[in-house]
Amino acid sequence: MFNFTPEEKRVILFLLALSFCGLLLNSLAKINSRIEKIVYPEVGPVKLELNKADFSQLVSCGQLSTELARRILEQRGLRGSFSSLEELKEIKGIKEKRLEKLKEFFFIE
């Protein structure tokens, strides 16, 4: 049916073997990713106690700029401690939308 030279046959065989190896590696990668999800389940963010968190912890949550973290610490220093997360709205730069995001990262005992 096809008249290939020996060199062409070797090239075709090489390409088929390479394709097979690629499919095998792809399958192994998919299996491995499923195993990692079983062994290492995704963990949500760890909540921090707002009245005990220091500057680096406030900034590391990813929702606060250095300026907002500084304002929170100043406010906490003035009042002693926060009794609820709603009090954060008194700080310049924290509105309802940002407060909802911060509730995922902080709590108050």
mmCIF file of the C-alpha atoms, coordinates in Angstrom:
data_MODEL
# 
_entry.id   MODEL 
# 
loop_
_atom_site.group_PDB 
_atom_site.id 
_atom_site.type_symbol 
_atom_site.label_atom_id 
_atom_site.label_alt_id 
_atom_site.label_comp_id 
_atom_site.label_asym_id 
_atom_site.label_entity_id 
_atom_site.label_seq_id 
_atom_site.pdbx_PDB_ins_code 
_atom_site.Cartn_x 
_atom_site.Cartn_y 
_atom_site.Cartn_z 
_atom_site.occupancy 
_atom_site.B_iso_or_equiv 
_atom_site.pdbx_formal_charge 
_atom_site.auth_seq_id 
_atom_site.auth_comp_id 
_atom_site.auth_asym_id 
_atom_site.auth_atom_id 
_atom_site.pdbx_PDB_model_num 
ATOM 1   C CA . MET A 1 1   ? 0.000   0.000  0.000  1.00 0.00 ? 1   MET A CA 1 
ATOM 2   C CA . PHE A 1 2   ? 2.689   2.530  1.035  1.00 0.00 ? 2   PHE A CA 1 
ATOM 3   C CA . ASN A 1 3   ? 6.177   2.184  -0.272 1.00 0.00 ? 3   ASN A CA 1 
ATOM 4   C CA . PHE A 1 4   ? 8.426   3.699  2.365  1.00 0.00 ? 4   PHE A CA 1 
ATOM 5   C CA . THR A 1 5   ? 12.176  3.561  2.388  1.00 0.00 ? 5   THR A CA 1 
ATOM 6   C CA . PRO A 1 6   ? 13.857  2.034  5.440  1.00 0.00 ? 6   PRO A CA 1 
ATOM 7   C CA . GLU A 1 7   ? 14.813  5.520  6.667  1.00 0.00 ? 7   GLU A CA 1 
ATOM 8   C CA . GLU A 1 8   ? 11.218  6.741  6.346  1.00 0.00 ? 8   GLU A CA 1 
ATOM 9   C CA . LYS A 1 9   ? 10.010  3.675  8.254  1.00 0.00 ? 9   LYS A CA 1 
ATOM 10  C CA . ARG A 1 10  ? 12.464  4.459  11.067 1.00 0.00 ? 10  ARG A CA 1 
ATOM 11  C CA . VAL A 1 11  ? 11.270  8.077  11.226 1.00 0.00 ? 11  VAL A CA 1 
ATOM 12  C CA . ILE A 1 12  ? 7.616   7.014  11.332 1.00 0.00 ? 12  ILE A CA 1 
ATOM 13  C CA . LEU A 1 13  ? 8.384   4.425  14.011 1.00 0.00 ? 13  LEU A CA 1 
ATOM 14  C CA . PHE A 1 14  ? 10.292  7.047  16.006 1.00 0.00 ? 14  PHE A CA 1 
ATOM 15  C CA . LEU A 1 15  ? 7.399   9.531  15.769 1.00 0.00 ? 15  LEU A CA 1 
ATOM 16  C CA . LEU A 1 16  ? 4.881   6.875  16.826 1.00 0.00 ? 16  LEU A CA 1 
ATOM 17  C CA . ALA A 1 17  ? 7.054   5.885  19.797 1.00 0.00 ? 17  ALA A CA 1 
ATOM 18  C CA . LEU A 1 18  ? 7.463   9.549  20.757 1.00 0.00 ? 18  LEU A CA 1 
ATOM 19  C CA . SER A 1 19  ? 3.689   10.100 20.570 1.00 0.00 ? 19  SER A CA 1 
ATOM 20  C CA . PHE A 1 20  ? 3.078   7.023  22.704 1.00 0.00 ? 20  PHE A CA 1 
ATOM 21  C CA . CYS A 1 21  ? 5.561   8.282  25.330 1.00 0.00 ? 21  CYS A CA 1 
ATOM 22  C CA . GLY A 1 22  ? 3.846   11.681 25.350 1.00 0.00 ? 22  GLY A CA 1 
ATOM 23  C CA . LEU A 1 23  ? 0.438   10.094 25.892 1.00 0.00 ? 23  LEU A CA 1 
ATOM 24  C CA . LEU A 1 24  ? 1.850   7.929  28.674 1.00 0.00 ? 24  LEU A CA 1 
ATOM 25  C CA . LEU A 1 25  ? 3.448   10.906 30.433 1.00 0.00 ? 25  LEU A CA 1 
ATOM 26  C CA . ASN A 1 26  ? 0.249   12.923 30.091 1.00 0.00 ? 26  ASN A CA 1 
ATOM 27  C CA . SER A 1 27  ? -1.781  10.106 31.658 1.00 0.00 ? 27  SER A CA 1 
ATOM 28  C CA . LEU A 1 28  ? 0.697   9.728  34.509 1.00 0.00 ? 28  LEU A CA 1 
ATOM 29  C CA . ALA A 1 29  ? 0.602   13.475 35.181 1.00 0.00 ? 29  ALA A CA 1 
ATOM 30  C CA . LYS A 1 30  ? -3.201  13.420 35.381 1.00 0.00 ? 30  LYS A CA 1 
ATOM 31  C CA . ILE A 1 31  ? -3.165  10.445 37.740 1.00 0.00 ? 31  ILE A CA 1 
ATOM 32  C CA . ASN A 1 32  ? -0.515  12.106 39.915 1.00 0.00 ? 32  ASN A CA 1 
ATOM 33  C CA . SER A 1 33  ? -2.521  15.345 40.166 1.00 0.00 ? 33  SER A CA 1 
ATOM 34  C CA . ARG A 1 34  ? -5.576  13.387 41.322 1.00 0.00 ? 34  ARG A CA 1 
ATOM 35  C CA . ILE A 1 35  ? -3.481  11.575 43.929 1.00 0.00 ? 35  ILE A CA 1 
ATOM 36  C CA . GLU A 1 36  ? -2.066  14.869 45.244 1.00 0.00 ? 36  GLU A CA 1 
ATOM 37  C CA . LYS A 1 37  ? -5.592  16.229 45.713 1.00 0.00 ? 37  LYS A CA 1 
ATOM 38  C CA . ILE A 1 38  ? -6.469  13.152 47.751 1.00 0.00 ? 38  ILE A CA 1 
ATOM 39  C CA . VAL A 1 39  ? -3.256  13.169 49.788 1.00 0.00 ? 39  VAL A CA 1 
ATOM 40  C CA . TYR A 1 40  ? -2.960  16.964 50.115 1.00 0.00 ? 40  TYR A CA 1 
ATOM 41  C CA . PRO A 1 41  ? -6.502  18.343 50.245 1.00 0.00 ? 41  PRO A CA 1 
ATOM 42  C CA . GLU A 1 42  ? -6.909  22.035 49.568 1.00 0.00 ? 42  GLU A CA 1 
ATOM 43  C CA . VAL A 1 43  ? -6.994  23.974 52.784 1.00 0.00 ? 43  VAL A CA 1 
ATOM 44  C CA . GLY A 1 44  ? -8.704  27.325 53.084 1.00 0.00 ? 44  GLY A CA 1 
ATOM 45  C CA . PRO A 1 45  ? -7.037  30.371 54.565 1.00 0.00 ? 45  PRO A CA 1 
ATOM 46  C CA . VAL A 1 46  ? -6.223  30.261 58.257 1.00 0.00 ? 46  VAL A CA 1 
ATOM 47  C CA . LYS A 1 47  ? -8.164  32.844 60.231 1.00 0.00 ? 47  LYS A CA 1 
ATOM 48  C CA . LEU A 1 48  ? -6.212  35.114 62.536 1.00 0.00 ? 48  LEU A CA 1 
ATOM 49  C CA . GLU A 1 49  ? -7.325  36.677 65.799 1.00 0.00 ? 49  GLU A CA 1 
ATOM 50  C CA . LEU A 1 50  ? -7.511  40.371 64.888 1.00 0.00 ? 50  LEU A CA 1 
ATOM 51  C CA . ASN A 1 51  ? -6.670  41.565 68.403 1.00 0.00 ? 51  ASN A CA 1 
ATOM 52  C CA . LYS A 1 52  ? -3.480  39.460 68.490 1.00 0.00 ? 52  LYS A CA 1 
ATOM 53  C CA . ALA A 1 53  ? -2.242  39.745 64.887 1.00 0.00 ? 53  ALA A CA 1 
ATOM 54  C CA . ASP A 1 54  ? 0.923   41.740 64.318 1.00 0.00 ? 54  ASP A CA 1 
ATOM 55  C CA . PHE A 1 55  ? 1.775   43.949 61.343 1.00 0.00 ? 55  PHE A CA 1 
ATOM 56  C CA . SER A 1 56  ? 3.312   41.198 59.199 1.00 0.00 ? 56  SER A CA 1 
ATOM 57  C CA . GLN A 1 57  ? 0.342   38.899 59.760 1.00 0.00 ? 57  GLN A CA 1 
ATOM 58  C CA . LEU A 1 58  ? -2.109  41.633 58.791 1.00 0.00 ? 58  LEU A CA 1 
ATOM 59  C CA . VAL A 1 59  ? -0.244  42.355 55.561 1.00 0.00 ? 59  VAL A CA 1 
ATOM 60  C CA . SER A 1 60  ? 0.319   38.680 54.719 1.00 0.00 ? 60  SER A CA 1 
ATOM 61  C CA . CYS A 1 61  ? -3.416  37.996 54.401 1.00 0.00 ? 61  CYS A CA 1 
ATOM 62  C CA . GLY A 1 62  ? -3.272  39.740 51.016 1.00 0.00 ? 62  GLY A CA 1 
ATOM 63  C CA . GLN A 1 63  ? -6.351  41.901 51.627 1.00 0.00 ? 63  GLN A CA 1 
ATOM 64  C CA . LEU A 1 64  ? -4.661  44.774 53.447 1.00 0.00 ? 64  LEU A CA 1 
ATOM 65  C CA . SER A 1 65  ? -2.103  47.273 52.259 1.00 0.00 ? 65  SER A CA 1 
ATOM 66  C CA . THR A 1 66  ? 0.670   48.303 54.618 1.00 0.00 ? 66  THR A CA 1 
ATOM 67  C CA . GLU A 1 67  ? -1.167  51.571 55.234 1.00 0.00 ? 67  GLU A CA 1 
ATOM 68  C CA . LEU A 1 68  ? -4.431  49.856 56.202 1.00 0.00 ? 68  LEU A CA 1 
ATOM 69  C CA . ALA A 1 69  ? -2.567  47.419 58.446 1.00 0.00 ? 69  ALA A CA 1 
ATOM 70  C CA . ARG A 1 70  ? -0.894  50.383 60.154 1.00 0.00 ? 70  ARG A CA 1 
ATOM 71  C CA . ARG A 1 71  ? -4.289  52.092 60.636 1.00 0.00 ? 71  ARG A CA 1 
ATOM 72  C CA . ILE A 1 72  ? -5.780  48.933 62.142 1.00 0.00 ? 72  ILE A CA 1 
ATOM 73  C CA . LEU A 1 73  ? -2.897  48.666 64.610 1.00 0.00 ? 73  LEU A CA 1 
ATOM 74  C CA . GLU A 1 74  ? -3.245  52.354 65.521 1.00 0.00 ? 74  GLU A CA 1 
ATOM 75  C CA . GLN A 1 75  ? -6.991  51.963 66.099 1.00 0.00 ? 75  GLN A CA 1 
ATOM 76  C CA . ARG A 1 76  ? -6.406  48.827 68.157 1.00 0.00 ? 76  ARG A CA 1 
ATOM 77  C CA . GLY A 1 77  ? -3.816  50.701 70.217 1.00 0.00 ? 77  GLY A CA 1 
ATOM 78  C CA . LEU A 1 78  ? -6.251  53.537 70.884 1.00 0.00 ? 78  LEU A CA 1 
ATOM 79  C CA . ARG A 1 79  ? -9.225  51.408 71.896 1.00 0.00 ? 79  ARG A CA 1 
ATOM 80  C CA . GLY A 1 80  ? -7.337  48.476 73.449 1.00 0.00 ? 80  GLY A CA 1 
ATOM 81  C CA . SER A 1 81  ? -9.042  45.817 71.353 1.00 0.00 ? 81  SER A CA 1 
ATOM 82  C CA . PHE A 1 82  ? -11.869 45.318 68.908 1.00 0.00 ? 82  PHE A CA 1 
ATOM 83  C CA . SER A 1 83  ? -15.086 43.772 70.178 1.00 0.00 ? 83  SER A CA 1 
ATOM 84  C CA . SER A 1 84  ? -16.428 42.997 66.672 1.00 0.00 ? 84  SER A CA 1 
ATOM 85  C CA . LEU A 1 85  ? -15.206 43.062 63.098 1.00 0.00 ? 85  LEU A CA 1 
ATOM 86  C CA . GLU A 1 86  ? -17.871 45.674 62.300 1.00 0.00 ? 86  GLU A CA 1 
ATOM 87  C CA . GLU A 1 87  ? -15.722 48.237 64.150 1.00 0.00 ? 87  GLU A CA 1 
ATOM 88  C CA . LEU A 1 88  ? -13.225 48.040 61.289 1.00 0.00 ? 88  LEU A CA 1 
ATOM 89  C CA . LYS A 1 89  ? -15.603 50.150 59.192 1.00 0.00 ? 89  LYS A CA 1 
ATOM 90  C CA . GLU A 1 90  ? -14.595 53.138 61.354 1.00 0.00 ? 90  GLU A CA 1 
ATOM 91  C CA . ILE A 1 91  ? -11.123 52.956 59.814 1.00 0.00 ? 91  ILE A CA 1 
ATOM 92  C CA . LYS A 1 92  ? -10.529 55.060 56.710 1.00 0.00 ? 92  LYS A CA 1 
ATOM 93  C CA . GLY A 1 93  ? -10.332 52.776 53.657 1.00 0.00 ? 93  GLY A CA 1 
ATOM 94  C CA . ILE A 1 94  ? -12.497 49.953 54.990 1.00 0.00 ? 94  ILE A CA 1 
ATOM 95  C CA . LYS A 1 95  ? -16.030 49.876 53.660 1.00 0.00 ? 95  LYS A CA 1 
ATOM 96  C CA . GLU A 1 96  ? -18.649 47.112 53.653 1.00 0.00 ? 96  GLU A CA 1 
ATOM 97  C CA . LYS A 1 97  ? -17.203 45.296 50.619 1.00 0.00 ? 97  LYS A CA 1 
ATOM 98  C CA . ARG A 1 98  ? -13.676 45.101 52.054 1.00 0.00 ? 98  ARG A CA 1 
ATOM 99  C CA . LEU A 1 99  ? -15.045 44.147 55.460 1.00 0.00 ? 99  LEU A CA 1 
ATOM 100 C CA . GLU A 1 100 ? -16.773 41.123 53.921 1.00 0.00 ? 100 GLU A CA 1 
ATOM 101 C CA . LYS A 1 101 ? -13.441 39.986 52.456 1.00 0.00 ? 101 LYS A CA 1 
ATOM 102 C CA . LEU A 1 102 ? -11.665 40.552 55.765 1.00 0.00 ? 102 LEU A CA 1 
ATOM 103 C CA . LYS A 1 103 ? -14.186 38.358 57.583 1.00 0.00 ? 103 LYS A CA 1 
ATOM 104 C CA . GLU A 1 104 ? -12.704 35.398 55.678 1.00 0.00 ? 104 GLU A CA 1 
ATOM 105 C CA . PHE A 1 105 ? -9.279  36.055 57.213 1.00 0.00 ? 105 PHE A CA 1 
ATOM 106 C CA . PHE A 1 106 ? -9.907  37.427 60.706 1.00 0.00 ? 106 PHE A CA 1 
ATOM 107 C CA . PHE A 1 107 ? -12.032 36.712 63.758 1.00 0.00 ? 107 PHE A CA 1 
ATOM 108 C CA . ILE A 1 108 ? -12.428 38.175 67.219 1.00 0.00 ? 108 ILE A CA 1 
ATOM 109 C CA . GLU A 1 109 ? -12.701 36.140 70.419 1.00 0.00 ? 109 GLU A CA 1 
# 
